[in-house]
């Protein structure tokens, strides 16, 4: 009887694993300076080349609405998706979709900022109405900026404003402060009497741009991880000192070469896999994710069942943040390390 039970258990485990084993995969992305390389990789054939190398197919799909792309990934419609570290925690992970940050591509280093009208100091924001996309990384940036001044969110009035409406809203008399990201940020700061008083370069490494993969799918299909990492770092190599590749990305994102380079200037791209691995293994990453978890819990983003900020476990090479028995977000540098070691050629 024990042998039969053991055999049934083994069969169940194998069936479960095989349920995630496949040879066709899909990746979704949305327009942002740090994610345009995926469009280039798809258009240039680099992604297909690496998929062929591992005898798989990878469909790269653009989703025009950023949050919708993450929602579709969370619903299981895609195997991987581009997103920030905060959104990875508060959307798929908070929905119990175990996810792995396969590629740590960059962090915002000035691409997100707080702009005041007729004031040149962040201290002047106290008592003001602040227009931003509520519960986004802009909201997180505001909280970190206020904290740096000894202020709290209760010292301002947050007004939820769609990113599509922010520029127009700022031109009105009543809107005196906004928080947003590029290219909107550059457009707003170029307006008269406007000053960027705080930006993401003052909290370096906290707003991180990732390629996130479903953990169960990745474990059952390591070839997917190898193909995606291999393709990414070939694209990174193409981007350096290659205006042709950058011009393609610029056009696809709705700007020109100068505009795209300006966005890259305020983005800390990890062109080298070794640099990405070092960043992911750093002792700062758990501290950053603790900041993010605290903000997310305070704003009700970790789900109705969350009793505190440690509800969701976040695994990093330098340690686990939160509940080790409920790990739903993992920073795994192993595939980037393979690229650094030349094991994906």
Residue pairs with C-beta under 8 A, 6 or more apart in sequence:
17 219
17 220
18 220
19 220
20 216
20 217
20 219
20 220
20 221
21 220
21 221
22 220
22 221
23 55
23 56
23 57
24 56
24 57
24 59
25 56
25 57
25 58
25 59
25 79
25 80
25 217
25 221
25 224
26 58
26 59
26 60
26 61
26 77
26 78
26 79
26 80
27 38
27 58
27 59
27 60
27 61
27 78
27 79
27 80
27 81
27 211
27 228
28 60
28 61
28 62
28 63
28 69
28 72
28 73
28 78
28 80
28 81
28 82
29 35
29 38
29 39
29 60
29 61
29 62
29 63
29 69
29 81
29 82
30 62
30 63
30 64
30 65
30 66
30 69
30 82
31 62
31 64
31 252
31 253
31 254
32 66
32 82
32 209
32 253
33 111
33 182
33 253
33 260
33 263
33 264
33 267
34 105
34 106
34 209
34 267
34 269
35 82
35 105
35 209
36 249
36 250
36 252
36 253
36 260
37 105
37 232
37 235
37 236
37 239
37 249
38 47
38 60
38 82
38 211
38 235
39 60
39 62
39 249
39 252
39 253
40 46
40 235
40 238
40 245
40 248
40 249
40 252
41 47
41 60
41 231
41 232
41 234
41 235
42 48
42 60
43 248
43 252
44 235
44 238
44 245
44 248
46 231
46 234
46 235
46 238
47 58
47 60
47 227
47 228
47 231
48 58
49 231
50 58
50 226
50 227
50 228
50 230
50 231
50 234
51 57
51 58
51 227
51 231
53 227
53 230
54 223
54 224
54 226
54 227
55 223
56 221
56 223
56 224
56 227
58 224
58 227
58 228
61 78
63 69
63 72
66 83
67 87
67 91
69 78
69 81
69 82
69 83
70 81
70 83
70 87
70 91
70 92
71 91
72 78
72 81
73 80
73 81
73 83
73 92
73 97
73 212
73 214
74 91
74 92
74 95
74 97
76 97
76 214
79 213
79 214
79 217
79 224
80 102
80 211
80 212
80 213
80 214
80 224
80 228
81 211
81 212
82 209
82 210
82 211
82 212
83 91
83 209
83 210
83 212
84 137
84 207
84 208
84 209
84 210
85 101
85 207
85 208
85 210
85 288
85 289
85 292
86 137
86 140
86 207
86 292
86 295
86 296
87 137
88 99
88 101
88 210
88 212
88 329
89 289
89 292
89 293
89 296
89 301
89 302
89 312
89 314
89 329
90 135
90 296
90 301
90 302
92 99
92 212
92 328
92 329
93 99
93 312
93 314
93 328
93 329
94 296
94 301
94 302
94 303
94 306
94 312
94 328
95 303
96 328
97 214
97 328
98 214
98 215
98 216
98 327
98 328
98 329
98 330
99 212
99 213
99 214
99 215
99 328
99 329
99 330
100 212
100 213
100 214
100 215
100 218
100 329
100 330
100 331
100 332
101 210
101 211
101 212
101 280
101 329
101 330
101 331
101 332
102 210
102 211
102 212
102 213
102 218
102 225
102 228
102 229
102 332
102 335
102 336
103 210
103 211
103 228
103 229
103 232
103 276
103 335
103 336
104 208
104 209
104 210
104 270
104 276
104 279
104 280
104 331
104 333
104 336
105 209
105 210
105 211
105 232
105 269
105 270
105 276
106 208
106 209
106 267
106 268
106 269
106 270
107 200
107 204
107 205
107 206
107 207
107 208
107 209
107 267
107 268
107 279
108 137
108 181
108 200
108 207
108 208
108 209
108 266
108 267
108 268
109 200
109 201
109 204
109 266
109 267
109 268
110 199
110 200
110 201
110 265
110 266
110 267
111 181
111 182
111 185
111 199
111 200
111 207
111 263
111 266
111 267
112 137
112 138
112 141
112 179
112 180
112 181
112 182
112 185
112 199
112 200
112 207
113 141
113 179
113 180
113 181
113 185
113 189
113 196
113 198
113 199
113 200
114 122
114 125
114 130
114 141
114 142
114 145
114 177
114 178
114 179
114 196
114 197
114 198
114 199
115 170
115 177
115 178
115 179
115 180
115 185
115 188
115 189
115 194
115 195
115 196
115 197
116 122
116 124
116 125
116 128
116 176
116 177
116 194
116 195
116 197
117 170
117 175
117 176
117 177
117 193
117 194
118 176
118 193
119 125
119 176
119 195
119 197
120 195
120 197
121 197
122 145
122 148
122 149
122 197
122 198
123 149
124 197
125 145
125 146
125 149
125 151
125 155
125 156
125 177
125 197
126 149
126 151
126 155
126 156
127 155
127 156
128 156
128 157
128 176
128 177
129 156
129 157
129 159
129 174
129 175
129 176
129 177
130 142
130 156
130 157
130 158
130 159
130 177
130 178
130 179
131 159
131 161
131 166
131 169
131 170
131 175
131 177
131 178
131 179
132 138
132 139
132 142
132 158
132 159
132 160
132 161
132 166
132 178
132 179
132 180
133 139
133 160
133 161
133 162
133 163
133 166
133 180
134 158
134 160
135 299
135 301
137 181
137 207
138 179
138 180
138 181
139 158
139 179
139 295
139 299
140 206
140 207
140 292
140 295
141 179
141 198
141 199
141 200
141 203
141 207
142 153
142 156
142 158
142 179
143 153
143 295
144 203
144 206
144 291
145 197
145 198
145 202
146 152
146 153
146 155
146 156
148 198
148 202
156 177
161 169
161 178
163 180
163 181
163 184
166 178
166 180
166 184
166 188
167 184
167 187
167 188
169 175
169 178
170 178
170 188
170 191
170 194
171 191
178 188
180 188
182 262
182 263
182 266
183 255
183 259
183 263
185 196
185 199
186 262
186 263
188 194
189 195
189 196
199 266
200 206
200 207
200 266
201 266
204 268
205 268
205 279
205 284
205 285
205 288
206 288
206 291
206 292
208 288
211 228
211 232
213 224
213 225
213 228
215 330
217 224
218 224
218 225
225 334
225 335
226 335
226 338
226 344
228 335
229 273
229 335
229 336
229 338
229 339
229 344
230 339
230 344
230 345
232 339
233 273
233 336
233 339
233 344
235 245
236 269
236 270
236 271
236 272
237 271
238 245
239 245
239 246
239 249
239 269
239 271
240 271
243 257
246 257
246 260
246 261
246 264
247 256
247 257
247 260
249 260
250 256
250 257
250 259
250 260
250 261
253 260
255 263
270 276
270 279
272 340
273 336
273 337
273 339
273 340
274 340
276 333
276 336
277 333
277 336
277 337
277 340
279 285
280 316
280 317
280 331
280 333
280 336
281 317
281 318
281 333
282 318
283 318
285 316
285 317
285 318
285 331
286 314
286 316
286 318
286 319
286 320
286 321
289 314
289 316
289 321
290 309
290 321
293 302
293 309
293 310
293 312
293 314
293 321
293 322
294 309
296 302
296 309
297 306
297 308
297 309
297 311
298 309
302 309
302 311
302 312
303 311
305 311
306 312
309 322
310 321
310 322
310 323
311 322
311 323
311 326
312 322
312 323
312 326
312 327
312 328
312 329
313 320
313 321
313 322
313 323
313 324
313 325
313 326
313 327
313 328
313 329
314 320
314 321
314 322
314 327
314 328
314 329
314 330
314 331
315 327
315 329
315 330
315 331
315 332
316 331
317 331
317 333
320 327
338 344
